[in-house]
């Protein structure tokens, strides 16, 4: 298994405690989730209808400001798993360092995979992957530079899993262009990762192919009901975006007081150079706060944002030791 955040089992094995004892800041999941998650009994007991699924698609189009074809899927990860099947095996190029599932999934499917450090090096790929904003360093890419890649690659996949709280960065409005596929995560920004909901936006042929692979009931009735309600609640989205921006400033200041340097991040997580990430992780774990470290970057530590005053107080106490 490739390393990911959210691995509280590892934290508990090393340091003890129950899952409830820990504040999990190892992911980029909003710890103040969308609150209106009521589901009618019928949505548990009946198969989702086509009209219900289409109502979710319409809500996603509104939220992502696009008119392009769209398909709901069981999280952005589920879309990643299907990417190798969108085209015949060939050259896959991934802008790195980034989310490690792309290289693993494409390699396992027999693609010729290489990670590159510059956008220009993606040219000539049959599938080119860019995460924007990037995980884990938050790197952002100019819209025009990304669109300029389209005629130079077979298919351009833009992962916008962390784009909800970054106004203006999304290319979803351009997703009708041939070869452009946009992936969106629902669970991160809305704090409901366990719902397992995401979307792929793109041209008719690609979205039809993905829809065929996901089958007639790609997501649950609960995901449809909660997802539709949340995606249409733009007041909550605006308020959450503003809160996250303020909380990033607060977290960066706390990290700086510890002597850590900001490498980058998004409104849902921050990445710091600590000098010794394993030591920093152990310090945080002493206060039952879990964080994310990276084998290839021994100084890097990623932290999500605490969700309430009790969590902020505990983090502040640990960082001030």
BALOBA-1460 file (C-alpha; in Angstrom, 3 decimals):
// residues 321
<rec num="1" residu="x" x="0.000" y="0.000" z="0.000"/>
<rec num="2" residu="x" x="1.225" y="3.490" z="-0.882"/>
<rec num="3" residu="x" x="1.551" y="5.984" z="1.964"/>
<rec num="4" residu="x" x="-1.336" y="8.374" z="2.621"/>
<rec num="5" residu="x" x="-2.622" y="10.604" z="5.355"/>
<rec num="6" residu="x" x="-5.475" y="9.426" z="7.544"/>
<rec num="7" residu="x" x="-3.536" y="6.370" z="8.704"/>
<rec num="8" residu="x" x="-4.569" y="6.623" z="12.339"/>
<rec num="9" residu="x" x="-3.989" y="2.889" z="12.777"/>
<rec num="10" residu="x" x="-0.257" y="3.610" z="12.523"/>
<rec num="11" residu="x" x="-0.521" y="6.399" z="15.090"/>
<rec num="12" residu="x" x="-2.395" y="4.199" z="17.526"/>
<rec num="13" residu="x" x="0.017" y="1.285" z="17.106"/>
<rec num="14" residu="x" x="2.990" y="3.537" z="17.848"/>
<rec num="15" residu="x" x="1.579" y="5.820" z="20.513"/>
<rec num="16" residu="x" x="-1.629" y="4.240" z="21.811"/>
<rec num="17" residu="x" x="-5.035" y="5.742" z="22.384"/>
<rec num="18" residu="x" x="-8.357" y="5.286" z="20.641"/>
<rec num="19" residu="x" x="-9.337" y="6.943" z="17.386"/>
<rec num="20" residu="x" x="-11.430" y="9.397" z="19.406"/>
<rec num="21" residu="x" x="-8.352" y="10.479" z="21.377"/>
<rec num="22" residu="x" x="-6.605" y="11.760" z="18.255"/>
<rec num="23" residu="x" x="-6.892" y="14.929" z="16.202"/>
<rec num="24" residu="x" x="-6.148" y="13.760" z="12.687"/>
<rec num="25" residu="x" x="-4.392" y="16.574" z="10.836"/>
<rec num="26" residu="x" x="-2.603" y="14.192" z="8.483"/>
<rec num="27" residu="x" x="-5.147" y="14.730" z="5.699"/>
<rec num="28" residu="x" x="-6.466" y="17.702" z="3.744"/>
<rec num="29" residu="x" x="-10.031" y="17.107" z="4.902"/>
<rec num="30" residu="x" x="-12.006" y="20.033" z="6.314"/>
<rec num="31" residu="x" x="-12.559" y="19.345" z="10.025"/>
<rec num="32" residu="x" x="-15.671" y="21.542" z="10.071"/>
<rec num="33" residu="x" x="-17.898" y="19.442" z="7.827"/>
<rec num="34" residu="x" x="-21.033" y="20.495" z="6.022"/>
<rec num="35" residu="x" x="-23.700" y="20.240" z="8.738"/>
<rec num="36" residu="x" x="-26.937" y="19.394" z="6.914"/>
<rec num="37" residu="x" x="-26.465" y="15.663" z="6.330"/>
<rec num="38" residu="x" x="-29.954" y="14.360" z="7.028"/>
<rec num="39" residu="x" x="-31.075" y="11.553" z="4.721"/>
<rec num="40" residu="x" x="-34.614" y="10.265" z="4.210"/>
<rec num="41" residu="x" x="-35.204" y="6.544" z="4.838"/>
<rec num="42" residu="x" x="-36.155" y="6.107" z="1.170"/>
<rec num="43" residu="x" x="-32.644" y="7.213" z="0.147"/>
<rec num="44" residu="x" x="-31.216" y="4.289" z="2.116"/>
<rec num="45" residu="x" x="-33.771" y="1.730" z="1.009"/>
<rec num="46" residu="x" x="-34.159" y="2.404" z="-2.726"/>
<rec num="47" residu="x" x="-31.778" y="2.357" z="-5.650"/>
<rec num="48" residu="x" x="-30.958" y="5.865" z="-6.860"/>
<rec num="49" residu="x" x="-33.058" y="6.887" z="-9.823"/>
<rec num="50" residu="x" x="-31.612" y="8.343" z="-12.986"/>
<rec num="51" residu="x" x="-33.377" y="11.653" z="-12.300"/>
<rec num="52" residu="x" x="-31.806" y="11.825" z="-8.826"/>
<rec num="53" residu="x" x="-28.343" y="11.185" z="-10.250"/>
<rec num="54" residu="x" x="-28.910" y="13.863" z="-12.890"/>
<rec num="55" residu="x" x="-30.003" y="16.327" z="-10.198"/>
<rec num="56" residu="x" x="-26.667" y="15.752" z="-8.502"/>
<rec num="57" residu="x" x="-24.874" y="16.327" z="-11.815"/>
<rec num="58" residu="x" x="-26.759" y="19.609" z="-12.273"/>
<rec num="59" residu="x" x="-25.781" y="20.748" z="-8.774"/>
<rec num="60" residu="x" x="-22.135" y="19.935" z="-9.472"/>
<rec num="61" residu="x" x="-22.231" y="21.879" z="-12.740"/>
<rec num="62" residu="x" x="-23.539" y="24.913" z="-10.867"/>
<rec num="63" residu="x" x="-20.930" y="24.613" z="-8.122"/>
<rec num="64" residu="x" x="-18.071" y="24.143" z="-10.594"/>
<rec num="65" residu="x" x="-19.361" y="26.743" z="-13.084"/>
<rec num="66" residu="x" x="-19.367" y="24.421" z="-16.071"/>
<rec num="67" residu="x" x="-21.766" y="23.205" z="-18.742"/>
<rec num="68" residu="x" x="-19.624" y="20.241" z="-19.723"/>
<rec num="69" residu="x" x="-20.640" y="16.590" z="-19.401"/>
<rec num="70" residu="x" x="-20.097" y="15.283" z="-15.874"/>
<rec num="71" residu="x" x="-20.302" y="11.989" z="-14.032"/>
<rec num="72" residu="x" x="-20.524" y="11.343" z="-10.293"/>
<rec num="73" residu="x" x="-18.193" y="8.702" z="-8.978"/>
<rec num="74" residu="x" x="-17.162" y="7.210" z="-5.631"/>
<rec num="75" residu="x" x="-14.522" y="9.835" z="-4.858"/>
<rec num="76" residu="x" x="-11.721" y="11.256" z="-6.989"/>
<rec num="77" residu="x" x="-9.720" y="8.117" z="-6.207"/>
<rec num="78" residu="x" x="-12.298" y="6.003" z="-8.022"/>
<rec num="79" residu="x" x="-11.821" y="8.155" z="-11.109"/>
<rec num="80" residu="x" x="-8.050" y="7.730" z="-10.875"/>
<rec num="81" residu="x" x="-8.502" y="3.952" z="-10.844"/>
<rec num="82" residu="x" x="-10.391" y="4.159" z="-14.145"/>
<rec num="83" residu="x" x="-7.998" y="6.511" z="-15.954"/>
<rec num="84" residu="x" x="-5.864" y="3.743" z="-17.522"/>
<rec num="85" residu="x" x="-8.956" y="2.409" z="-19.257"/>
<rec num="86" residu="x" x="-9.749" y="5.659" z="-21.084"/>
<rec num="87" residu="x" x="-7.094" y="4.999" z="-23.737"/>
<rec num="88" residu="x" x="-4.739" y="2.349" z="-25.033"/>
<rec num="89" residu="x" x="-1.574" y="1.955" z="-22.995"/>
<rec num="90" residu="x" x="1.126" y="4.465" z="-23.823"/>
<rec num="91" residu="x" x="3.261" y="7.201" z="-22.266"/>
<rec num="92" residu="x" x="2.008" y="8.731" z="-19.026"/>
<rec num="93" residu="x" x="3.770" y="11.785" z="-17.637"/>
<rec num="94" residu="x" x="2.976" y="13.169" z="-14.194"/>
<rec num="95" residu="x" x="4.004" y="16.566" z="-12.830"/>
<rec num="96" residu="x" x="5.710" y="15.705" z="-9.548"/>
<rec num="97" residu="x" x="6.122" y="15.551" z="-6.634"/>
<rec num="98" residu="x" x="2.403" y="14.968" z="-6.204"/>
<rec num="99" residu="x" x="-0.289" y="12.552" z="-5.065"/>
<rec num="100" residu="x" x="1.314" y="9.139" z="-5.393"/>
<rec num="101" residu="x" x="-1.691" y="7.155" z="-6.646"/>
<rec num="102" residu="x" x="-1.370" y="8.348" z="-10.245"/>
<rec num="103" residu="x" x="2.002" y="6.751" z="-10.854"/>
<rec num="104" residu="x" x="1.022" y="3.592" z="-9.020"/>
<rec num="105" residu="x" x="-2.300" y="3.073" z="-10.790"/>
<rec num="106" residu="x" x="-0.972" y="3.803" z="-14.280"/>
<rec num="107" residu="x" x="2.139" y="1.658" z="-13.764"/>
<rec num="108" residu="x" x="0.039" y="-1.260" z="-12.542"/>
<rec num="109" residu="x" x="-2.020" y="-1.014" z="-15.732"/>
<rec num="110" residu="x" x="1.073" y="-1.333" z="-17.893"/>
<rec num="111" residu="x" x="1.612" y="2.288" z="-18.866"/>
<rec num="112" residu="x" x="5.079" y="3.767" z="-19.410"/>
<rec num="113" residu="x" x="5.104" y="6.180" z="-16.469"/>
<rec num="114" residu="x" x="7.566" y="8.946" z="-15.678"/>
<rec num="115" residu="x" x="7.410" y="11.820" z="-13.231"/>
<rec num="116" residu="x" x="8.626" y="15.225" z="-14.432"/>
<rec num="117" residu="x" x="9.261" y="18.513" z="-12.665"/>
<rec num="118" residu="x" x="8.179" y="21.048" z="-15.307"/>
<rec num="119" residu="x" x="4.985" y="21.527" z="-17.288"/>
<rec num="120" residu="x" x="6.894" y="21.642" z="-20.572"/>
<rec num="121" residu="x" x="8.185" y="18.104" z="-19.958"/>
<rec num="122" residu="x" x="4.623" y="16.764" z="-20.187"/>
<rec num="123" residu="x" x="4.565" y="17.395" z="-23.940"/>
<rec num="124" residu="x" x="4.324" y="14.245" z="-26.022"/>
<rec num="125" residu="x" x="2.543" y="12.217" z="-23.347"/>
<rec num="126" residu="x" x="-0.502" y="10.155" z="-24.194"/>
<rec num="127" residu="x" x="-1.788" y="11.030" z="-20.729"/>
<rec num="128" residu="x" x="-0.442" y="14.020" z="-18.800"/>
<rec num="129" residu="x" x="-1.429" y="14.552" z="-15.153"/>
<rec num="130" residu="x" x="-1.330" y="17.836" z="-13.240"/>
<rec num="131" residu="x" x="-2.709" y="18.287" z="-9.723"/>
<rec num="132" residu="x" x="-3.800" y="21.914" z="-9.328"/>
<rec num="133" residu="x" x="-3.383" y="23.126" z="-6.651"/>
<rec num="134" residu="x" x="-0.820" y="20.469" z="-5.976"/>
<rec num="135" residu="x" x="-0.664" y="18.035" z="-3.109"/>
<rec num="136" residu="x" x="1.481" y="18.295" z="-0.990"/>
<rec num="137" residu="x" x="3.210" y="21.608" z="-1.801"/>
<rec num="138" residu="x" x="0.227" y="23.651" z="-3.009"/>
<rec num="139" residu="x" x="1.896" y="24.634" z="-6.276"/>
<rec num="140" residu="x" x="-0.539" y="26.399" z="-8.629"/>
<rec num="141" residu="x" x="-0.457" y="26.606" z="-12.405"/>
<rec num="142" residu="x" x="-1.559" y="29.308" z="-14.785"/>
<rec num="143" residu="x" x="-4.754" y="28.466" z="-16.672"/>
<rec num="144" residu="x" x="-3.385" y="29.560" z="-20.035"/>
<rec num="145" residu="x" x="-0.218" y="27.492" z="-19.608"/>
<rec num="146" residu="x" x="-2.303" y="24.428" z="-18.836"/>
<rec num="147" residu="x" x="-4.596" y="24.966" z="-21.807"/>
<rec num="148" residu="x" x="-1.562" y="25.437" z="-24.053"/>
<rec num="149" residu="x" x="-0.630" y="21.827" z="-23.258"/>
<rec num="150" residu="x" x="-3.818" y="20.422" z="-24.788"/>
<rec num="151" residu="x" x="-2.615" y="20.156" z="-28.405"/>
<rec num="152" residu="x" x="0.703" y="18.721" z="-27.206"/>
<rec num="153" residu="x" x="-0.663" y="15.729" z="-25.260"/>
<rec num="154" residu="x" x="-3.175" y="12.997" z="-25.983"/>
<rec num="155" residu="x" x="-5.211" y="13.643" z="-22.853"/>
<rec num="156" residu="x" x="-4.680" y="16.214" z="-20.097"/>
<rec num="157" residu="x" x="-5.969" y="15.224" z="-16.660"/>
<rec num="158" residu="x" x="-6.249" y="18.072" z="-14.147"/>
<rec num="159" residu="x" x="-6.897" y="16.958" z="-10.578"/>
<rec num="160" residu="x" x="-8.709" y="19.800" z="-8.797"/>
<rec num="161" residu="x" x="-9.364" y="17.959" z="-5.549"/>
<rec num="162" residu="x" x="-8.251" y="20.997" z="-3.536"/>
<rec num="163" residu="x" x="-9.653" y="23.712" z="-5.800"/>
<rec num="164" residu="x" x="-12.946" y="24.467" z="-4.019"/>
<rec num="165" residu="x" x="-11.440" y="27.065" z="-1.710"/>
<rec num="166" residu="x" x="-9.206" y="28.620" z="-4.393"/>
<rec num="167" residu="x" x="-11.500" y="30.824" z="-6.498"/>
<rec num="168" residu="x" x="-10.564" y="31.224" z="-10.138"/>
<rec num="169" residu="x" x="-8.144" y="28.324" z="-10.401"/>
<rec num="170" residu="x" x="-10.518" y="25.767" z="-11.917"/>
<rec num="171" residu="x" x="-10.543" y="24.790" z="-15.581"/>
<rec num="172" residu="x" x="-13.925" y="23.069" z="-15.279"/>
<rec num="173" residu="x" x="-15.500" y="25.705" z="-17.529"/>
<rec num="174" residu="x" x="-13.116" y="24.590" z="-20.297"/>
<rec num="175" residu="x" x="-13.821" y="20.891" z="-19.837"/>
<rec num="176" residu="x" x="-15.712" y="20.512" z="-23.093"/>
<rec num="177" residu="x" x="-12.415" y="20.783" z="-24.975"/>
<rec num="178" residu="x" x="-11.206" y="17.568" z="-26.548"/>
<rec num="179" residu="x" x="-8.721" y="15.701" z="-24.377"/>
<rec num="180" residu="x" x="-9.308" y="17.699" z="-21.184"/>
<rec num="181" residu="x" x="-10.526" y="15.789" z="-18.112"/>
<rec num="182" residu="x" x="-11.097" y="17.498" z="-14.764"/>
<rec num="183" residu="x" x="-11.357" y="15.512" z="-11.525"/>
<rec num="184" residu="x" x="-13.075" y="16.984" z="-8.481"/>
<rec num="185" residu="x" x="-13.278" y="15.703" z="-4.926"/>
<rec num="186" residu="x" x="-16.378" y="16.439" z="-2.862"/>
<rec num="187" residu="x" x="-15.319" y="15.045" z="0.497"/>
<rec num="188" residu="x" x="-12.282" y="17.224" z="1.200"/>
<rec num="189" residu="x" x="-13.767" y="20.726" z="1.123"/>
<rec num="190" residu="x" x="-17.115" y="19.621" z="2.525"/>
<rec num="191" residu="x" x="-15.445" y="17.552" z="5.250"/>
<rec num="192" residu="x" x="-17.360" y="14.393" z="4.318"/>
<rec num="193" residu="x" x="-14.678" y="12.132" z="2.898"/>
<rec num="194" residu="x" x="-16.459" y="9.038" z="4.201"/>
<rec num="195" residu="x" x="-19.364" y="9.760" z="1.840"/>
<rec num="196" residu="x" x="-17.057" y="8.766" z="-1.066"/>
<rec num="197" residu="x" x="-18.206" y="11.230" z="-3.695"/>
<rec num="198" residu="x" x="-16.365" y="12.937" z="-6.520"/>
<rec num="199" residu="x" x="-16.836" y="13.964" z="-10.142"/>
<rec num="200" residu="x" x="-15.165" y="13.778" z="-13.520"/>
<rec num="201" residu="x" x="-15.850" y="16.605" z="-15.981"/>
<rec num="202" residu="x" x="-14.825" y="16.442" z="-19.622"/>
<rec num="203" residu="x" x="-15.772" y="15.850" z="-23.232"/>
<rec num="204" residu="x" x="-18.745" y="13.703" z="-24.168"/>
<rec num="205" residu="x" x="-16.729" y="10.653" z="-25.217"/>
<rec num="206" residu="x" x="-14.564" y="10.506" z="-22.079"/>
<rec num="207" residu="x" x="-17.450" y="11.072" z="-19.684"/>
<rec num="208" residu="x" x="-19.592" y="8.510" z="-21.489"/>
<rec num="209" residu="x" x="-16.765" y="5.999" z="-21.196"/>
<rec num="210" residu="x" x="-16.341" y="6.674" z="-17.473"/>
<rec num="211" residu="x" x="-20.097" y="6.474" z="-16.926"/>
<rec num="212" residu="x" x="-20.177" y="3.108" z="-18.668"/>
<rec num="213" residu="x" x="-17.392" y="1.830" z="-16.414"/>
<rec num="214" residu="x" x="-19.042" y="3.050" z="-13.199"/>
<rec num="215" residu="x" x="-22.363" y="1.380" z="-13.976"/>
<rec num="216" residu="x" x="-25.968" y="2.467" z="-13.393"/>
<rec num="217" residu="x" x="-25.583" y="3.324" z="-9.670"/>
<rec num="218" residu="x" x="-22.151" y="4.944" z="-9.307"/>
<rec num="219" residu="x" x="-22.891" y="6.582" z="-5.937"/>
<rec num="220" residu="x" x="-25.318" y="5.982" z="-3.083"/>
<rec num="221" residu="x" x="-28.667" y="7.640" z="-2.475"/>
<rec num="222" residu="x" x="-27.191" y="9.259" z="0.624"/>
<rec num="223" residu="x" x="-24.300" y="10.698" z="-1.378"/>
<rec num="224" residu="x" x="-26.738" y="12.095" z="-3.928"/>
<rec num="225" residu="x" x="-28.964" y="13.742" z="-1.322"/>
<rec num="226" residu="x" x="-26.183" y="15.215" z="0.811"/>
<rec num="227" residu="x" x="-23.967" y="16.109" z="-2.138"/>
<rec num="228" residu="x" x="-26.701" y="17.953" z="-4.001"/>
<rec num="229" residu="x" x="-27.714" y="19.931" z="-0.912"/>
<rec num="230" residu="x" x="-24.132" y="20.906" z="-0.085"/>
<rec num="231" residu="x" x="-23.087" y="21.806" z="-3.626"/>
<rec num="232" residu="x" x="-26.029" y="24.196" z="-3.975"/>
<rec num="233" residu="x" x="-25.301" y="25.886" z="-0.623"/>
<rec num="234" residu="x" x="-23.026" y="28.611" z="-1.941"/>
<rec num="235" residu="x" x="-23.369" y="30.707" z="1.231"/>
<rec num="236" residu="x" x="-21.768" y="27.882" z="3.235"/>
<rec num="237" residu="x" x="-19.027" y="27.518" z="0.616"/>
<rec num="238" residu="x" x="-18.194" y="31.240" z="0.709"/>
<rec num="239" residu="x" x="-18.156" y="31.352" z="4.504"/>
<rec num="240" residu="x" x="-15.993" y="28.231" z="4.665"/>
<rec num="241" residu="x" x="-13.524" y="29.619" z="2.132"/>
<rec num="242" residu="x" x="-13.136" y="32.784" z="4.223"/>
<rec num="243" residu="x" x="-12.698" y="30.831" z="7.463"/>
<rec num="244" residu="x" x="-10.075" y="28.554" z="5.951"/>
<rec num="245" residu="x" x="-8.091" y="31.542" z="4.676"/>
<rec num="246" residu="x" x="-8.022" y="33.025" z="8.173"/>
<rec num="247" residu="x" x="-7.103" y="29.685" z="9.733"/>
<rec num="248" residu="x" x="-4.173" y="29.253" z="7.334"/>
<rec num="249" residu="x" x="-2.688" y="32.513" z="8.603"/>
<rec num="250" residu="x" x="-3.186" y="31.322" z="12.170"/>
<rec num="251" residu="x" x="-1.571" y="27.935" z="11.554"/>
<rec num="252" residu="x" x="1.376" y="29.426" z="9.670"/>
<rec num="253" residu="x" x="2.052" y="31.771" z="12.572"/>
<rec num="254" residu="x" x="1.973" y="28.888" z="15.051"/>
<rec num="255" residu="x" x="4.360" y="26.856" z="12.906"/>
<rec num="256" residu="x" x="6.710" y="29.802" z="12.503"/>
<rec num="257" residu="x" x="6.862" y="30.194" z="16.273"/>
<rec num="258" residu="x" x="8.156" y="26.615" z="16.378"/>
<rec num="259" residu="x" x="10.871" y="27.497" z="13.857"/>
<rec num="260" residu="x" x="9.251" y="25.758" z="10.906"/>
<rec num="261" residu="x" x="9.307" y="27.306" z="7.434"/>
<rec num="262" residu="x" x="6.318" y="27.320" z="5.122"/>
<rec num="263" residu="x" x="6.967" y="25.348" z="1.924"/>
<rec num="264" residu="x" x="3.467" y="25.816" z="0.544"/>
<rec num="265" residu="x" x="-0.024" y="24.467" z="0.830"/>
<rec num="266" residu="x" x="-3.689" y="25.028" z="0.088"/>
<rec num="267" residu="x" x="-6.525" y="26.367" z="2.251"/>
<rec num="268" residu="x" x="-7.038" y="22.786" z="3.499"/>
<rec num="269" residu="x" x="-3.463" y="21.891" z="4.469"/>
<rec num="270" residu="x" x="-0.041" y="23.459" z="5.002"/>
<rec num="271" residu="x" x="3.402" y="22.011" z="4.282"/>
<rec num="272" residu="x" x="6.367" y="22.955" z="6.469"/>
<rec num="273" residu="x" x="10.101" y="22.380" z="6.426"/>
<rec num="274" residu="x" x="10.883" y="21.306" z="9.975"/>
<rec num="275" residu="x" x="14.470" y="20.074" z="9.656"/>
<rec num="276" residu="x" x="13.446" y="16.681" z="11.069"/>
<rec num="277" residu="x" x="9.876" y="15.724" z="10.228"/>
<rec num="278" residu="x" x="9.924" y="12.442" z="12.165"/>
<rec num="279" residu="x" x="10.929" y="14.288" z="15.320"/>
<rec num="280" residu="x" x="8.240" y="16.895" z="14.682"/>
<rec num="281" residu="x" x="5.661" y="14.182" z="14.094"/>
<rec num="282" residu="x" x="6.631" y="12.489" z="17.354"/>
<rec num="283" residu="x" x="6.285" y="15.770" z="19.253"/>
<rec num="284" residu="x" x="2.805" y="16.278" z="17.863"/>
<rec num="285" residu="x" x="1.904" y="12.655" z="18.539"/>
<rec num="286" residu="x" x="2.721" y="13.248" z="22.188"/>
<rec num="287" residu="x" x="-0.359" y="15.456" z="22.219"/>
<rec num="288" residu="x" x="-2.372" y="12.927" z="20.205"/>
<rec num="289" residu="x" x="-2.136" y="15.023" z="17.021"/>
<rec num="290" residu="x" x="-1.359" y="13.081" z="13.872"/>
<rec num="291" residu="x" x="0.517" y="14.597" z="10.933"/>
<rec num="292" residu="x" x="1.884" y="13.515" z="7.552"/>
<rec num="293" residu="x" x="5.563" y="12.972" z="6.747"/>
<rec num="294" residu="x" x="7.243" y="12.033" z="3.462"/>
<rec num="295" residu="x" x="10.011" y="9.478" z="3.011"/>
<rec num="296" residu="x" x="11.594" y="11.340" z="0.105"/>
<rec num="297" residu="x" x="11.604" y="14.679" z="1.939"/>
<rec num="298" residu="x" x="12.803" y="14.052" z="5.514"/>
<rec num="299" residu="x" x="12.168" y="17.630" z="6.609"/>
<rec num="300" residu="x" x="8.634" y="17.986" z="5.244"/>
<rec num="301" residu="x" x="5.626" y="17.805" z="7.524"/>
<rec num="302" residu="x" x="2.059" y="18.409" z="6.336"/>
<rec num="303" residu="x" x="-0.690" y="19.584" z="8.661"/>
<rec num="304" residu="x" x="-4.390" y="20.007" z="8.087"/>
<rec num="305" residu="x" x="-6.257" y="22.777" z="9.882"/>
<rec num="306" residu="x" x="-7.830" y="22.205" z="13.317"/>
<rec num="307" residu="x" x="-11.606" y="22.370" z="13.363"/>
<rec num="308" residu="x" x="-12.583" y="24.016" z="16.656"/>
<rec num="309" residu="x" x="-11.126" y="25.965" z="19.567"/>
<rec num="310" residu="x" x="-10.349" y="22.837" z="21.594"/>
<rec num="311" residu="x" x="-8.274" y="21.458" z="18.713"/>
<rec num="312" residu="x" x="-6.508" y="24.777" z="18.188"/>
<rec num="313" residu="x" x="-5.708" y="24.973" z="21.904"/>
<rec num="314" residu="x" x="-4.240" y="21.493" z="21.972"/>
<rec num="315" residu="x" x="-2.104" y="22.172" z="18.905"/>
<rec num="316" residu="x" x="-0.893" y="25.472" z="20.328"/>
<rec num="317" residu="x" x="0.049" y="23.792" z="23.614"/>
<rec num="318" residu="x" x="2.057" y="21.107" z="21.840"/>
<rec num="319" residu="x" x="3.866" y="23.556" z="19.564"/>
<rec num="320" residu="x" x="4.815" y="25.767" z="22.511"/>
<rec num="321" residu="x" x="6.542" y="22.942" z="24.434"/>
